[in-house]
Amino acid sequence: GVYRQQTLPVDSLAANPWGLHHVAGNVWEWTCSAYANPYDGKETVCIRKNDADAGPNRVIRGGAWNSQPAGLRSAYRGTFRPSGRFDALGFRLAQDL
């Protein structure tokens, strides 16, 4: 694809076969899971807000507009503190029509 060096407005690119836009490569997507290294499968479960055993970091997935090509896939995961902020991190809203 074309490197645009910025985030893009919703619906500015074609949807995937499931009707979702910008699934990977626009911004990192927050998940509700605790980060574990090595991967242990627990990332499929959301943690409770104040779960002390979960540790300080949460999983982010999918890469962003400023990521290397290898990171632009939903299986690629990173870690970030919920209190952190930067322009390449967001969340996904989906509506079932």
C-alpha positions as CSV (number, residue, x, y, z in Angstrom):
1,G,0.0,0.0,0.0
2,V,0.8,3.7,0.0
3,Y,2.6,5.2,3.0
4,R,0.5,8.3,3.8
5,Q,2.5,9.3,7.0
6,Q,-0.7,10.1,9.0
7,T,-4.0,8.6,10.2
8,L,-6.9,8.6,7.7
9,P,-10.6,9.5,8.0
10,V,-13.1,6.7,8.4
11,D,-14.2,5.1,5.1
12,S,-11.4,6.7,3.1
13,L,-10.1,3.2,2.1
14,A,-12.0,0.2,0.9
15,A,-13.5,-2.2,3.4
16,N,-12.3,-5.7,3.9
17,P,-14.6,-8.7,3.1
18,W,-16.4,-8.3,6.5
19,G,-17.2,-4.6,5.9
20,L,-14.5,-3.2,8.3
21,H,-12.3,-0.3,7.4
22,H,-8.7,0.3,8.5
23,V,-8.4,-3.0,10.3
24,A,-4.6,-2.7,10.4
25,G,-2.2,0.1,9.9
26,N,-4.1,3.2,10.9
27,V,-3.6,3.2,14.6
28,W,-2.6,0.6,17.2
29,E,-5.8,-0.9,18.7
30,W,-6.3,-1.1,22.4
31,T,-7.5,-4.4,23.8
32,C,-8.9,-5.2,27.2
33,S,-6.2,-7.8,28.0
34,A,-3.2,-7.9,30.2
35,Y,0.1,-8.3,28.4
36,A,2.0,-11.6,28.9
37,N,5.4,-12.6,27.6
38,P,5.6,-15.2,26.4
39,Y,2.1,-15.3,25.0
40,D,0.0,-17.6,27.1
41,G,-3.4,-17.4,25.6
42,K,-4.9,-15.3,28.4
43,E,-5.1,-12.3,26.1
44,T,-8.5,-13.6,24.8
45,V,-10.0,-12.6,28.2
46,C,-10.7,-9.1,29.3
47,I,-9.4,-8.2,32.7
48,R,-11.2,-6.3,35.4
49,K,-10.4,-2.7,35.7
50,N,-8.5,-2.9,39.0
51,D,-7.1,-6.4,38.7
52,A,-3.7,-6.1,40.6
53,D,-2.5,-9.4,39.2
54,A,-2.8,-8.2,35.6
55,G,0.3,-5.9,35.8
56,P,0.6,-2.4,34.5
57,N,0.6,-3.0,30.7
58,R,-2.2,-3.8,28.3
59,V,-2.1,-5.4,24.8
60,I,-2.2,-3.3,21.7
61,R,-2.5,-4.9,18.3
62,G,-2.4,-4.2,14.6
63,G,0.3,-1.7,14.1
64,A,-0.1,2.0,13.1
65,W,0.6,4.4,10.3
66,N,4.2,4.8,11.6
67,S,4.9,1.0,12.1
68,Q,7.2,-1.2,10.1
69,P,5.4,-3.5,7.5
70,A,6.0,-6.6,9.7
71,G,3.8,-5.1,12.4
72,L,0.8,-4.3,10.3
73,R,-1.3,-7.4,11.1
74,S,-3.9,-8.1,13.8
75,A,-1.7,-10.9,15.3
76,Y,1.1,-8.5,15.9
77,R,1.0,-7.4,19.5
78,G,2.7,-4.8,21.6
79,T,2.3,-3.5,25.1
80,F,1.5,-0.1,26.6
81,R,0.3,1.4,29.9
82,P,-3.3,2.6,29.9
83,S,-2.2,5.9,31.2
84,G,0.0,6.5,28.2
85,R,-1.1,8.6,25.1
86,F,0.3,9.0,21.6
87,D,-1.1,9.8,18.2
88,A,-0.8,6.2,16.8
89,L,-3.0,4.5,19.4
90,G,-6.8,4.3,19.4
91,F,-9.7,1.8,19.7
92,R,-12.2,0.3,17.3
93,L,-15.9,1.0,17.3
94,A,-18.0,-1.4,15.3
95,Q,-21.8,-1.4,14.7
96,D,-23.7,-4.5,13.7
97,L,-26.1,-3.4,10.9
